[in-house]
Amino acid sequence: MAASAAFCTNCSGIALTDSPTEPFHCPRCGHDQHQPLTPGMVAATRDLAEWTGEMLCDNATGLTCGEAELFCAFFREFGHPGVADQLLELHAEGDDEGDDHGIGADGKVFTRS
């Protein structure tokens, strides 16, 4: 049987399951209640990855560091590493001194630990 995806009804974590009838335990919070992802949810997520990169890059300086990191991970997962890199660079250009991201003397984006 093919794997299917489900999201946790507690924290919205996503996990793959081998069967919709097998016990589901969220990898993020351990909760066992879940909702299967519908084909429409999967299609909408793919569309989001395809069509929102430019808008987010235009507004990258308004994102928090956590939001920028989250969107970058999303774009990388959906095969758009160039969008993720551009988003983080534009975000870093607008970060204040002491924020998580910045542009170093070499012109490259850095992330503070």
Protein Blocks (a to p, Z undefined) as FASTA:
>chain_A
ZZdddddfklopacddfbfkbccddfklopabdcdddfklmmmmmmmmmmmmmmmmmmmm
mpcfklmmmmmmmmmmnopaklmmmmmmmmmmmpcehiabdcdfkopacddZZ
